[in-house]
Amino acid sequence: MSLNLTVVSPRAAGSLALYEGGTGATNATSMSFGAGQTRANNAHVALSADGMGLAAVRNGSNGSLDLVLDVNGYYE
């Protein structure tokens, strides 16, 4: 799946990891950010094997944040 992800006003510095739904979290970082920064990035992530879950997100910061995901499309 192709998507844009945007982090809005995170309370602490950190990173996000996107990975295939239904699998274990990856150590790869999709985006890093500082406290209070609004940042955007493009990403590609596999759909879950059962087709029911799109993707999973791991918040690697110690604070809360707002996350916007815009799906551009998917491939089979």
PDB file of N, CA, C, O and CB in Angstrom:
ATOM      1  N   MET A   1       0.847  -1.150   0.000  1.00  0.00           N
ATOM      2  CA  MET A   1       0.000   0.000   0.000  1.00  0.00           C
ATOM      3  C   MET A   1       0.902   1.226   0.000  1.00  0.00           C
ATOM      4  O   MET A   1       1.939   1.244   0.663  1.00  0.00           O
ATOM      5  CB  MET A   1      -0.969  -0.009   1.210  1.00  0.00           C
ATOM      6  N   SER A   2       0.507   2.236  -0.739  1.00  0.00           N
ATOM      7  CA  SER A   2       1.234   3.496  -0.792  1.00  0.00           C
ATOM      8  C   SER A   2       0.467   4.521   0.043  1.00  0.00           C
ATOM      9  O   SER A   2      -0.747   4.660  -0.106  1.00  0.00           O
ATOM     10  CB  SER A   2       1.418   3.988  -2.272  1.00  0.00           C
ATOM     11  N   LEU A   3       1.162   5.229   0.910  1.00  0.00           N
ATOM     12  CA  LEU A   3       0.468   6.200   1.757  1.00  0.00           C
ATOM     13  C   LEU A   3       1.363   7.362   2.143  1.00  0.00           C
ATOM     14  O   LEU A   3       2.586   7.298   2.017  1.00  0.00           O
ATOM     15  CB  LEU A   3      -0.056   5.527   3.006  1.00  0.00           C
ATOM     16  N   ASN A   4       0.730   8.420   2.614  1.00  0.00           N
ATOM     17  CA  ASN A   4       1.408   9.563   3.227  1.00  0.00           C
ATOM     18  C   ASN A   4       1.081   9.513   4.708  1.00  0.00           C
ATOM     19  O   ASN A   4      -0.072   9.294   5.080  1.00  0.00           O
ATOM     20  CB  ASN A   4       0.966  10.941   2.577  1.00  0.00           C
ATOM     21  N   LEU A   5       2.075   9.712   5.554  1.00  0.00           N
ATOM     22  CA  LEU A   5       1.820   9.795   6.976  1.00  0.00           C
ATOM     23  C   LEU A   5       2.303  11.133   7.484  1.00  0.00           C
ATOM     24  O   LEU A   5       3.355  11.623   7.075  1.00  0.00           O
ATOM     25  CB  LEU A   5       2.499   8.643   7.731  1.00  0.00           C
ATOM     26  N   THR A   6       1.530  11.720   8.375  1.00  0.00           N
ATOM     27  CA  THR A   6       1.851  13.028   8.941  1.00  0.00           C
ATOM     28  C   THR A   6       1.708  12.951  10.453  1.00  0.00           C
ATOM     29  O   THR A   6       0.673  12.524  10.965  1.00  0.00           O
ATOM     30  CB  THR A   6       0.933  14.142   8.351  1.00  0.00           C
ATOM     31  N   VAL A   7       2.746  13.363  11.163  1.00  0.00           N
ATOM     32  CA  VAL A   7       2.711  13.459  12.622  1.00  0.00           C
ATOM     33  C   VAL A   7       2.445  14.916  12.964  1.00  0.00           C
ATOM     34  O   VAL A   7       3.108  15.815  12.446  1.00  0.00           O
ATOM     35  CB  VAL A   7       4.055  12.945  13.281  1.00  0.00           C
ATOM     36  N   VAL A   8       1.476  15.146  13.835  1.00  0.00           N
ATOM     37  CA  VAL A   8       1.077  16.501  14.205  1.00  0.00           C
ATOM     38  C   VAL A   8       1.267  16.693  15.710  1.00  0.00           C
ATOM     39  O   VAL A   8       0.697  15.957  16.516  1.00  0.00           O
ATOM     40  CB  VAL A   8      -0.399  16.775  13.796  1.00  0.00           C
ATOM     41  N   SER A   9       2.061  17.675  16.071  1.00  0.00           N
ATOM     42  CA  SER A   9       2.268  18.092  17.465  1.00  0.00           C
ATOM     43  C   SER A   9       2.576  16.966  18.439  1.00  0.00           C
ATOM     44  O   SER A   9       1.868  16.821  19.436  1.00  0.00           O
ATOM     45  CB  SER A   9       1.069  18.805  17.942  1.00  0.00           C
ATOM     46  N   PRO A  10       3.608  16.161  18.188  1.00  0.00           N
ATOM     47  CA  PRO A  10       3.963  15.128  19.168  1.00  0.00           C
ATOM     48  C   PRO A  10       4.465  15.764  20.462  1.00  0.00           C
ATOM     49  O   PRO A  10       5.127  16.801  20.431  1.00  0.00           O
ATOM     50  CB  PRO A  10       5.035  14.178  18.591  1.00  0.00           C
ATOM     51  N   ARG A  11       4.158  15.159  21.564  1.00  0.00           N
ATOM     52  CA  ARG A  11       4.559  15.710  22.860  1.00  0.00           C
ATOM     53  C   ARG A  11       6.019  15.419  23.192  1.00  0.00           C
ATOM     54  O   ARG A  11       6.615  16.089  24.036  1.00  0.00           O
ATOM     55  CB  ARG A  11       3.672  15.156  23.954  1.00  0.00           C
ATOM     56  N   ALA A  12       6.590  14.420  22.526  1.00  0.00           N
ATOM     57  CA  ALA A  12       7.993  14.060  22.769  1.00  0.00           C
ATOM     58  C   ALA A  12       8.632  13.634  21.448  1.00  0.00           C
ATOM     59  O   ALA A  12       7.939  13.211  20.523  1.00  0.00           O
ATOM     60  CB  ALA A  12       8.108  12.917  23.837  1.00  0.00           C
ATOM     61  N   ALA A  13       9.951  13.747  21.370  1.00  0.00           N
ATOM     62  CA  ALA A  13      10.679  13.291  20.180  1.00  0.00           C
ATOM     63  C   ALA A  13      10.574  11.778  20.070  1.00  0.00           C
ATOM     64  O   ALA A  13      10.433  11.082  21.076  1.00  0.00           O
ATOM     65  CB  ALA A  13      12.169  13.730  20.234  1.00  0.00           C
ATOM     66  N   GLY A  14      10.642  11.277  18.852  1.00  0.00           N
ATOM     67  CA  GLY A  14      10.567   9.832  18.676  1.00  0.00           C
ATOM     68  C   GLY A  14      10.523   9.443  17.217  1.00  0.00           C
ATOM     69  O   GLY A  14      11.009  10.170  16.351  1.00  0.00           O
ATOM     70  N   SER A  15       9.934   8.283  16.951  1.00  0.00           N
ATOM     71  CA  SER A  15       9.837   7.770  15.596  1.00  0.00           C
ATOM     72  C   SER A  15       8.575   6.926  15.454  1.00  0.00           C
ATOM     73  O   SER A  15       7.976   6.495  16.439  1.00  0.00           O
ATOM     74  CB  SER A  15      11.088   6.946  15.232  1.00  0.00           C
ATOM     75  N   LEU A  16       8.191   6.704  14.202  1.00  0.00           N
ATOM     76  CA  LEU A  16       7.077   5.820  13.890  1.00  0.00           C
ATOM     77  C   LEU A  16       7.576   4.686  13.027  1.00  0.00           C
ATOM     78  O   LEU A  16       8.456   4.881  12.189  1.00  0.00           O
ATOM     79  CB  LEU A  16       5.937   6.581  13.187  1.00  0.00           C
ATOM     80  N   ALA A  17       7.025   3.506  13.220  1.00  0.00           N
ATOM     81  CA  ALA A  17       7.316   2.358  12.370  1.00  0.00           C
ATOM     82  C   ALA A  17       5.996   1.834  11.834  1.00  0.00           C
ATOM     83  O   ALA A  17       5.082   1.540  12.605  1.00  0.00           O
ATOM     84  CB  ALA A  17       8.095   1.246  13.149  1.00  0.00           C
ATOM     85  N   LEU A  18       5.893   1.716  10.531  1.00  0.00           N
ATOM     86  CA  LEU A  18       4.728   1.108   9.898  1.00  0.00           C
ATOM     87  C   LEU A  18       5.117  -0.287   9.442  1.00  0.00           C
ATOM     88  O   LEU A  18       6.224  -0.491   8.943  1.00  0.00           O
ATOM     89  CB  LEU A  18       4.208   1.969   8.699  1.00  0.00           C
ATOM     90  N   TYR A  19       4.219  -1.246   9.609  1.00  0.00           N
ATOM     91  CA  TYR A  19       4.519  -2.617   9.216  1.00  0.00           C
ATOM     92  C   TYR A  19       3.225  -3.358   8.893  1.00  0.00           C
ATOM     93  O   TYR A  19       2.131  -2.889   9.204  1.00  0.00           O
ATOM     94  CB  TYR A  19       5.300  -3.348  10.332  1.00  0.00           C
ATOM     95  N   GLU A  20       3.368  -4.512   8.270  1.00  0.00           N
ATOM     96  CA  GLU A  20       2.236  -5.315   7.852  1.00  0.00           C
ATOM     97  C   GLU A  20       1.384  -5.706   9.056  1.00  0.00           C
ATOM     98  O   GLU A  20       1.902  -6.216  10.050  1.00  0.00           O
ATOM     99  CB  GLU A  20       2.712  -6.561   7.104  1.00  0.00           C
ATOM    100  N   GLY A  21       0.071  -5.463   8.964  1.00  0.00           N
ATOM    101  CA  GLY A  21      -0.835  -5.827  10.050  1.00  0.00           C
ATOM    102  C   GLY A  21      -0.803  -7.321  10.318  1.00  0.00           C
ATOM    103  O   GLY A  21      -0.690  -8.116   9.386  1.00  0.00           O
ATOM    104  N   GLY A  22      -0.903  -7.710  11.586  1.00  0.00           N
ATOM    105  CA  GLY A  22      -0.919  -9.122  11.948  1.00  0.00           C
ATOM    106  C   GLY A  22       0.457  -9.748  12.083  1.00  0.00           C
ATOM    107  O   GLY A  22       0.566 -10.944  12.353  1.00  0.00           O
ATOM    108  N   THR A  23       1.513  -8.958  11.899  1.00  0.00           N
ATOM    109  CA  THR A  23       2.874  -9.462  12.078  1.00  0.00           C
ATOM    110  C   THR A  23       3.519  -8.705  13.231  1.00  0.00           C
ATOM    111  O   THR A  23       2.925  -7.769  13.766  1.00  0.00           O
ATOM    112  CB  THR A  23       3.717  -9.310  10.766  1.00  0.00           C
ATOM    113  N   GLY A  24       4.696  -9.091  13.607  1.00  0.00           N
ATOM    114  CA  GLY A  24       5.415  -8.402  14.672  1.00  0.00           C
ATOM    115  C   GLY A  24       5.950  -7.061  14.206  1.00  0.00           C
ATOM    116  O   GLY A  24       6.196  -6.854  13.018  1.00  0.00           O
ATOM    117  N   ALA A  25       6.124  -6.162  15.144  1.00  0.00           N
ATOM    118  CA  ALA A  25       6.646  -4.830  14.829  1.00  0.00           C
ATOM    119  C   ALA A  25       8.058  -4.923  14.279  1.00  0.00           C
ATOM    120  O   ALA A  25       8.842  -5.778  14.689  1.00  0.00           O
ATOM    121  CB  ALA A  25       6.623  -3.931  16.071  1.00  0.00           C
ATOM    122  N   THR A  26       8.365  -4.050  13.365  1.00  0.00           N
ATOM    123  CA  THR A  26       9.686  -3.994  12.761  1.00  0.00           C
ATOM    124  C   THR A  26      10.568  -2.992  13.504  1.00  0.00           C
ATOM    125  O   THR A  26      10.062  -2.126  14.218  1.00  0.00           O
ATOM    126  CB  THR A  26       9.583  -3.621  11.274  1.00  0.00           C
ATOM    127  N   ASN A  27      11.870  -3.109  13.338  1.00  0.00           N
ATOM    128  CA  ASN A  27      12.795  -2.131  13.909  1.00  0.00           C
ATOM    129  C   ASN A  27      13.053  -0.980  12.947  1.00  0.00           C
ATOM    130  O   ASN A  27      13.673   0.015  13.322  1.00  0.00           O
ATOM    131  CB  ASN A  27      14.112  -2.802  14.279  1.00  0.00           C
ATOM    132  N   ALA A  28      12.580  -1.110  11.703  1.00  0.00           N
ATOM    133  CA  ALA A  28      12.784  -0.056  10.704  1.00  0.00           C
ATOM    134  C   ALA A  28      11.912   1.154  11.039  1.00  0.00           C
ATOM    135  O   ALA A  28      10.753   1.003  11.427  1.00  0.00           O
ATOM    136  CB  ALA A  28      12.463  -0.579   9.275  1.00  0.00           C
ATOM    137  N   THR A  29      12.466   2.333  10.890  1.00  0.00           N
ATOM    138  CA  THR A  29      11.749   3.564  11.176  1.00  0.00           C
ATOM    139  C   THR A  29      11.189   4.161   9.890  1.00  0.00           C
ATOM    140  O   THR A  29      11.908   4.297   8.900  1.00  0.00           O
ATOM    141  CB  THR A  29      12.665   4.572  11.881  1.00  0.00           C
ATOM    142  N   SER A  30       9.917   4.513   9.903  1.00  0.00           N
ATOM    143  CA  SER A  30       9.291   5.160   8.747  1.00  0.00           C
ATOM    144  C   SER A  30       9.443   6.668   8.808  1.00  0.00           C
ATOM    145  O   SER A  30       9.476   7.336   7.774  1.00  0.00           O
ATOM    146  CB  SER A  30       7.814   4.792   8.666  1.00  0.00           C
ATOM    147  N   MET A  31       9.537   7.210  10.025  1.00  0.00           N
ATOM    148  CA  MET A  31       9.691   8.650  10.194  1.00  0.00           C
ATOM    149  C   MET A  31      10.208   8.955  11.593  1.00  0.00           C
ATOM    150  O   MET A  31       9.797   8.325  12.568  1.00  0.00           O
ATOM    151  CB  MET A  31       8.355   9.378   9.941  1.00  0.00           C
ATOM    152  N   SER A  32      11.107   9.920  11.684  1.00  0.00           N
ATOM    153  CA  SER A  32      11.576  10.439  12.970  1.00  0.00           C
ATOM    154  C   SER A  32      11.084  11.867  13.120  1.00  0.00           C
ATOM    155  O   SER A  32      10.876  12.563  12.126  1.00  0.00           O
ATOM    156  CB  SER A  32      13.134  10.371  13.080  1.00  0.00           C
ATOM    157  N   PHE A  33      10.897  12.310  14.362  1.00  0.00           N
ATOM    158  CA  PHE A  33      10.363  13.652  14.598  1.00  0.00           C
ATOM    159  C   PHE A  33      10.819  14.174  15.950  1.00  0.00           C
ATOM    160  O   PHE A  33      11.180  13.406  16.842  1.00  0.00           O
ATOM    161  CB  PHE A  33       8.827  13.648  14.520  1.00  0.00           C
ATOM    162  N   GLY A  34      10.796  15.488  16.086  1.00  0.00           N
ATOM    163  CA  GLY A  34      11.100  16.147  17.349  1.00  0.00           C
ATOM    164  C   GLY A  34       9.825  16.565  18.047  1.00  0.00           C
ATOM    165  O   GLY A  34       8.757  16.593  17.434  1.00  0.00           O
ATOM    166  N   ALA A  35       9.927  16.890  19.316  1.00  0.00           N
ATOM    167  CA  ALA A  35       8.758  17.343  20.078  1.00  0.00           C
ATOM    168  C   ALA A  35       8.175  18.593  19.437  1.00  0.00           C
ATOM    169  O   ALA A  35       8.906  19.529  19.115  1.00  0.00           O
ATOM    170  CB  ALA A  35       9.135  17.621  21.554  1.00  0.00           C
ATOM    171  N   GLY A  36       6.877  18.610  19.253  1.00  0.00           N
ATOM    172  CA  GLY A  36       6.188  19.773  18.710  1.00  0.00           C
ATOM    173  C   GLY A  36       6.260  19.928  17.199  1.00  0.00           C
ATOM    174  O   GLY A  36       5.608  20.816  16.650  1.00  0.00           O
ATOM    175  N   GLN A  37       7.027  19.096  16.509  1.00  0.00           N
ATOM    176  CA  GLN A  37       7.173  19.202  15.054  1.00  0.00           C
ATOM    177  C   GLN A  37       5.991  18.553  14.333  1.00  0.00           C
ATOM    178  O   GLN A  37       5.476  17.520  14.763  1.00  0.00           O
ATOM    179  CB  GLN A  37       8.489  18.551  14.599  1.00  0.00           C
ATOM    180  N   THR A  38       5.575  19.173  13.238  1.00  0.00           N
ATOM    181  CA  THR A  38       4.648  18.540  12.317  1.00  0.00           C
ATOM    182  C   THR A  38       5.475  18.091  11.126  1.00  0.00           C
ATOM    183  O   THR A  38       6.090  18.912  10.445  1.00  0.00           O
ATOM    184  CB  THR A  38       3.476  19.510  11.890  1.00  0.00           C
ATOM    185  N   ARG A  39       5.492  16.783  10.872  1.00  0.00           N
ATOM    186  CA  ARG A  39       6.322  16.222   9.809  1.00  0.00           C
ATOM    187  C   ARG A  39       5.501  15.261   8.973  1.00  0.00           C
ATOM    188  O   ARG A  39       4.572  14.623   9.468  1.00  0.00           O
ATOM    189  CB  ARG A  39       7.560  15.510  10.391  1.00  0.00           C
ATOM    190  N   ALA A  40       5.855  15.166   7.694  1.00  0.00           N
ATOM    191  CA  ALA A  40       5.175  14.250   6.772  1.00  0.00           C
ATOM    192  C   ALA A  40       6.194  13.429   6.010  1.00  0.00           C
ATOM    193  O   ALA A  40       7.338  13.848   5.831  1.00  0.00           O
ATOM    194  CB  ALA A  40       4.273  15.024   5.790  1.00  0.00           C
ATOM    195  N   ASN A  41       5.770  12.245   5.559  1.00  0.00           N
ATOM    196  CA  ASN A  41       6.640  11.358   4.809  1.00  0.00           C
ATOM    197  C   ASN A  41       5.780  10.404   3.985  1.00  0.00           C
ATOM    198  O   ASN A  41       4.623  10.151   4.320  1.00  0.00           O
ATOM    199  CB  ASN A  41       7.591  10.577   5.757  1.00  0.00           C
ATOM    200  N   ASN A  42       6.354   9.878   2.907  1.00  0.00           N
ATOM    201  CA  ASN A  42       5.698   8.850   2.103  1.00  0.00           C
ATOM    202  C   ASN A  42       6.185   7.491   2.581  1.00  0.00           C
ATOM    203  O   ASN A  42       7.299   7.365   3.089  1.00  0.00           O
ATOM    204  CB  ASN A  42       5.985   9.045   0.576  1.00  0.00           C
ATOM    205  N   ALA A  43       5.337   6.467   2.414  1.00  0.00           N
ATOM    206  CA  ALA A  43       5.736   5.119   2.814  1.00  0.00           C
ATOM    207  C   ALA A  43       5.019   4.084   1.959  1.00  0.00           C
ATOM    208  O   ALA A  43       3.962   4.341   1.383  1.00  0.00           O
ATOM    209  CB  ALA A  43       5.437   4.881   4.308  1.00  0.00           C
ATOM    210  N   HIS A  44       5.625   2.914   1.897  1.00  0.00           N
ATOM    211  CA  HIS A  44       5.019   1.741   1.277  1.00  0.00           C
ATOM    212  C   HIS A  44       5.012   0.659   2.345  1.00  0.00           C
ATOM    213  O   HIS A  44       6.033   0.415   2.988  1.00  0.00           O
ATOM    214  CB  HIS A  44       5.798   1.279  -0.030  1.00  0.00           C
ATOM    215  N   VAL A  45       3.883   0.018   2.535  1.00  0.00           N
ATOM    216  CA  VAL A  45       3.767  -1.039   3.534  1.00  0.00           C
ATOM    217  C   VAL A  45       2.877  -2.144   2.971  1.00  0.00           C
ATOM    218  O   VAL A  45       1.911  -1.871   2.259  1.00  0.00           O
ATOM    219  CB  VAL A  45       3.193  -0.486   4.881  1.00  0.00           C
ATOM    220  N   ALA A  46       3.209  -3.385   3.295  1.00  0.00           N
ATOM    221  CA  ALA A  46       2.428  -4.520   2.804  1.00  0.00           C
ATOM    222  C   ALA A  46       1.089  -4.603   3.525  1.00  0.00           C
ATOM    223  O   ALA A  46       0.996  -4.299   4.715  1.00  0.00           O
ATOM    224  CB  ALA A  46       3.210  -5.831   2.982  1.00  0.00           C
ATOM    225  N   LEU A  47       0.058  -5.014   2.801  1.00  0.00           N
ATOM    226  CA  LEU A  47      -1.236  -5.300   3.409  1.00  0.00           C
ATOM    227  C   LEU A  47      -1.116  -6.588   4.220  1.00  0.00           C
ATOM    228  O   LEU A  47      -0.240  -7.410   3.952  1.00  0.00           O
ATOM    229  CB  LEU A  47      -2.356  -5.421   2.326  1.00  0.00           C
ATOM    230  N   SER A  48      -1.985  -6.765   5.203  1.00  0.00           N
ATOM    231  CA  SER A  48      -1.941  -7.998   5.988  1.00  0.00           C
ATOM    232  C   SER A  48      -2.272  -9.194   5.107  1.00  0.00           C
ATOM    233  O   SER A  48      -2.978  -9.062   4.107  1.00  0.00           O
ATOM    234  CB  SER A  48      -2.917  -7.923   7.177  1.00  0.00           C
ATOM    235  N   ALA A  49      -1.765 -10.346   5.478  1.00  0.00           N
ATOM    236  CA  ALA A  49      -1.945 -11.557   4.683  1.00  0.00           C
ATOM    237  C   ALA A  49      -3.411 -11.943   4.532  1.00  0.00           C
ATOM    238  O   ALA A  49      -3.799 -12.474   3.492  1.00  0.00           O
ATOM    239  CB  ALA A  49      -1.183 -12.698   5.307  1.00  0.00           C
ATOM    240  N   ASP A  50      -4.235 -11.688   5.551  1.00  0.00           N
ATOM    241  CA  ASP A  50      -5.650 -12.054   5.476  1.00  0.00           C
ATOM    242  C   ASP A  50      -6.494 -10.993   4.773  1.00  0.00           C
ATOM    243  O   ASP A  50      -7.686 -11.203   4.544  1.00  0.00           O
ATOM    244  CB  ASP A  50      -6.195 -12.293   6.868  1.00  0.00           C
ATOM    245  N   GLY A  51      -5.889  -9.861   4.432  1.00  0.00           N
ATOM    246  CA  GLY A  51      -6.600  -8.806   3.730  1.00  0.00           C
ATOM    247  C   GLY A  51      -7.527  -7.991   4.605  1.00  0.00           C
ATOM    248  O   GLY A  51      -8.187  -7.076   4.113  1.00  0.00           O
ATOM    249  N   MET A  52      -7.594  -8.298   5.890  1.00  0.00           N
ATOM    250  CA  MET A  52      -8.515  -7.600   6.785  1.00  0.00           C
ATOM    251  C   MET A  52      -7.877  -6.387   7.462  1.00  0.00           C
ATOM    252  O   MET A  52      -8.559  -5.395   7.718  1.00  0.00           O
ATOM    253  CB  MET A  52      -9.026  -8.556   7.838  1.00  0.00           C
ATOM    254  N   GLY A  53      -6.604  -6.454   7.748  1.00  0.00           N
ATOM    255  CA  GLY A  53      -5.920  -5.344   8.402  1.00  0.00           C
ATOM    256  C   GLY A  53      -4.996  -4.649   7.431  1.00  0.00           C
ATOM    257  O   GLY A  53      -4.211  -5.305   6.746  1.00  0.00           O
ATOM    258  N   LEU A  54      -5.074  -3.348   7.359  1.00  0.00           N
ATOM    259  CA  LEU A  54      -4.234  -2.623   6.412  1.00  0.00           C
ATOM    260  C   LEU A  54      -2.788  -2.631   6.841  1.00  0.00           C
ATOM    261  O   LEU A  54      -1.936  -3.209   6.166  1.00  0.00           O
ATOM    262  CB  LEU A  54      -4.716  -1.198   6.256  1.00  0.00           C
ATOM    263  N   ALA A  55      -2.511  -2.006   7.939  1.00  0.00           N
ATOM    264  CA  ALA A  55      -1.144  -1.882   8.418  1.00  0.00           C
ATOM    265  C   ALA A  55      -1.201  -1.582   9.912  1.00  0.00           C
ATOM    266  O   ALA A  55      -2.255  -1.250  10.455  1.00  0.00           O
ATOM    267  CB  ALA A  55      -0.359  -0.768   7.640  1.00  0.00           C
ATOM    268  N   ALA A  56      -0.070  -1.703  10.551  1.00  0.00           N
ATOM    269  CA  ALA A  56       0.034  -1.381  11.964  1.00  0.00           C
ATOM    270  C   ALA A  56       1.082  -0.286  12.132  1.00  0.00           C
ATOM    271  O   ALA A  56       1.993  -0.152  11.315  1.00  0.00           O
ATOM    272  CB  ALA A  56       0.396  -2.643  12.806  1.00  0.00           C
ATOM    273  N   VAL A  57       0.942   0.490  13.196  1.00  0.00           N
ATOM    274  CA  VAL A  57       1.859   1.595  13.469  1.00  0.00           C
ATOM    275  C   VAL A  57       2.377   1.447  14.894  1.00  0.00           C
ATOM    276  O   VAL A  57       1.606   1.218  15.825  1.00  0.00           O
ATOM    277  CB  VAL A  57       1.160   2.982  13.266  1.00  0.00           C
ATOM    278  N   ARG A  58       3.692   1.580  15.053  1.00  0.00           N
ATOM    279  CA  ARG A  58       4.301   1.586  16.389  1.00  0.00           C
ATOM    280  C   ARG A  58       4.819   2.985  16.671  1.00  0.00           C
ATOM    281  O   ARG A  58       5.633   3.512  15.913  1.00  0.00           O
ATOM    282  CB  ARG A  58       5.457   0.530  16.500  1.00  0.00           C
ATOM    283  N   ASN A  59       4.354   3.590  17.753  1.00  0.00           N
ATOM    284  CA  ASN A  59       4.825   4.902  18.189  1.00  0.00           C
ATOM    285  C   ASN A  59       6.037   4.688  19.081  1.00  0.00           C
ATOM    286  O   ASN A  59       5.915   4.149  20.181  1.00  0.00           O
ATOM    287  CB  ASN A  59       3.701   5.699  18.940  1.00  0.00           C
ATOM    288  N   GLY A  60       7.213   5.108  18.609  1.00  0.00           N
ATOM    289  CA  GLY A  60       8.447   4.918  19.357  1.00  0.00           C
ATOM    290  C   GLY A  60       8.806   6.086  20.249  1.00  0.00           C
ATOM    291  O   GLY A  60       9.948   6.183  20.697  1.00  0.00           O
ATOM    292  N   SER A  61       7.867   6.975  20.521  1.00  0.00           N
ATOM    293  CA  SER A  61       8.148   8.098  21.421  1.00  0.00           C
ATOM    294  C   SER A  61       7.530   7.820  22.785  1.00  0.00           C
ATOM    295  O   SER A  61       6.752   6.880  22.947  1.00  0.00           O
ATOM    296  CB  SER A  61       7.603   9.433  20.835  1.00  0.00           C
ATOM    297  N   ASN A  62       7.884   8.644  23.758  1.00  0.00           N
ATOM    298  CA  ASN A  62       7.328   8.507  25.108  1.00  0.00           C
ATOM    299  C   ASN A  62       6.098   9.376  25.315  1.00  0.00           C
ATOM    300  O   ASN A  62       5.591   9.471  26.432  1.00  0.00           O
ATOM    301  CB  ASN A  62       8.377   8.860  26.141  1.00  0.00           C
ATOM    302  N   GLY A  63       5.611  10.013  24.253  1.00  0.00           N
ATOM    303  CA  GLY A  63       4.464  10.893  24.380  1.00  0.00           C
ATOM    304  C   GLY A  63       3.386  10.570  23.371  1.00  0.00           C
ATOM    305  O   GLY A  63       3.556   9.726  22.491  1.00  0.00           O
ATOM    306  N   SER A  64       2.287  11.255  23.519  1.00  0.00           N
ATOM    307  CA  SER A  64       1.184  11.078  22.583  1.00  0.00           C
ATOM    308  C   SER A  64       1.393  11.965  21.356  1.00  0.00           C
ATOM    309  O   SER A  64       2.187  12.905  21.385  1.00  0.00           O
ATOM    310  CB  SER A  64      -0.165  11.401  23.263  1.00  0.00           C
ATOM    311  N   LEU A  65       0.672  11.655  20.286  1.00  0.00           N
ATOM    312  CA  LEU A  65       0.753  12.448  19.061  1.00  0.00           C
ATOM    313  C   LEU A  65      -0.513  12.228  18.261  1.00  0.00           C
ATOM    314  O   LEU A  65      -1.259  11.281  18.506  1.00  0.00           O
ATOM    315  CB  LEU A  65       2.009  12.077  18.224  1.00  0.00           C
ATOM    316  N   ASP A  66      -0.749  13.105  17.306  1.00  0.00           N
ATOM    317  CA  ASP A  66      -1.822  12.920  16.333  1.00  0.00           C
ATOM    318  C   ASP A  66      -1.179  12.422  15.056  1.00  0.00           C
ATOM    319  O   ASP A  66      -0.127  12.914  14.649  1.00  0.00           O
ATOM    320  CB  ASP A  66      -2.634  14.248  16.089  1.00  0.00           C
ATOM    321  N   LEU A  67      -1.815  11.436  14.418  1.00  0.00           N
ATOM    322  CA  LEU A  67      -1.289  10.832  13.209  1.00  0.00           C
ATOM    323  C   LEU A  67      -2.350  10.885  12.116  1.00  0.00           C
ATOM    324  O   LEU A  67      -3.499  10.500  12.330  1.00  0.00           O
ATOM    325  CB  LEU A  67      -0.840   9.377  13.471  1.00  0.00           C
ATOM    326  N   VAL A  68      -1.950  11.368  10.943  1.00  0.00           N
ATOM    327  CA  VAL A  68      -2.836  11.404   9.781  1.00  0.00           C
ATOM    328  C   VAL A  68      -2.257  10.457   8.743  1.00  0.00           C
ATOM    329  O   VAL A  68      -1.096  10.598   8.358  1.00  0.00           O
ATOM    330  CB  VAL A  68      -2.990  12.864   9.207  1.00  0.00           C
ATOM    331  N   LEU A  69      -3.060   9.483   8.277  1.00  0.00           N
ATOM    332  CA  LEU A  69      -2.655   8.554   7.227  1.00  0.00           C
ATOM    333  C   LEU A  69      -3.544   8.769   6.015  1.00  0.00           C
ATOM    334  O   LEU A  69      -4.766   8.656   6.110  1.00  0.00           O
ATOM    335  CB  LEU A  69      -2.734   7.079   7.716  1.00  0.00           C
ATOM    336  N   ASP A  70      -2.943   9.077   4.885  1.00  0.00           N
ATOM    337  CA  ASP A  70      -3.658   9.228   3.623  1.00  0.00           C
ATOM    338  C   ASP A  70      -3.215   8.100   2.707  1.00  0.00           C
ATOM    339  O   ASP A  70      -2.049   8.039   2.316  1.00  0.00           O
ATOM    340  CB  ASP A  70      -3.394  10.632   2.970  1.00  0.00           C
ATOM    341  N   VAL A  71      -4.136   7.207   2.362  1.00  0.00           N
ATOM    342  CA  VAL A  71      -3.811   6.093   1.484  1.00  0.00           C
ATOM    343  C   VAL A  71      -3.932   6.554   0.040  1.00  0.00           C
ATOM    344  O   VAL A  71      -4.979   7.044  -0.384  1.00  0.00           O
ATOM    345  CB  VAL A  71      -4.735   4.876   1.758  1.00  0.00           C
ATOM    346  N   ASN A  72      -2.843   6.391  -0.714  1.00  0.00           N
ATOM    347  CA  ASN A  72      -2.822   6.760  -2.134  1.00  0.00           C
ATOM    348  C   ASN A  72      -3.297   5.626  -3.018  1.00  0.00           C
ATOM    349  O   ASN A  72      -3.895   5.865  -4.067  1.00  0.00           O
ATOM    350  CB  ASN A  72      -1.423   7.180  -2.552  1.00  0.00           C
ATOM    351  N   GLY A  73      -3.041   4.405  -2.614  1.00  0.00           N
ATOM    352  CA  GLY A  73      -3.422   3.244  -3.405  1.00  0.00           C
ATOM    353  C   GLY A  73      -2.782   1.981  -2.867  1.00  0.00           C
ATOM    354  O   GLY A  73      -2.043   2.006  -1.882  1.00  0.00           O
ATOM    355  N   TYR A  74      -3.078   0.882  -3.530  1.00  0.00           N
ATOM    356  CA  TYR A  74      -2.504  -0.396  -3.122  1.00  0.00           C
ATOM    357  C   TYR A  74      -2.222  -1.231  -4.356  1.00  0.00           C
ATOM    358  O   TYR A  74      -2.745  -0.955  -5.436  1.00  0.00           O
ATOM    359  CB  TYR A  74      -3.448  -1.152  -2.152  1.00  0.00           C
ATOM    360  N   TYR A  75      -1.408  -2.234  -4.197  1.00  0.00           N
ATOM    361  CA  TYR A  75      -1.098  -3.116  -5.310  1.00  0.00           C
ATOM    362  C   TYR A  75      -1.305  -4.552  -4.847  1.00  0.00           C
ATOM    363  O   TYR A  75      -1.245  -4.861  -3.657  1.00  0.00           O
ATOM    364  CB  TYR A  75       0.358  -2.891  -5.826  1.00  0.00           C
ATOM    365  N   GLU A  76      -1.548  -5.413  -5.821  1.00  0.00           N
ATOM    366  CA  GLU A  76      -1.777  -6.825  -5.515  1.00  0.00           C
ATOM    367  C   GLU A  76      -0.567  -7.640  -5.881  1.00  0.00           C
ATOM    368  O   GLU A  76      -0.564  -8.857  -5.698  1.00  0.00           O
ATOM    369  CB  GLU A  76      -3.007  -7.354  -6.248  1.00  0.00           C
TER     370      GLU A  76
END
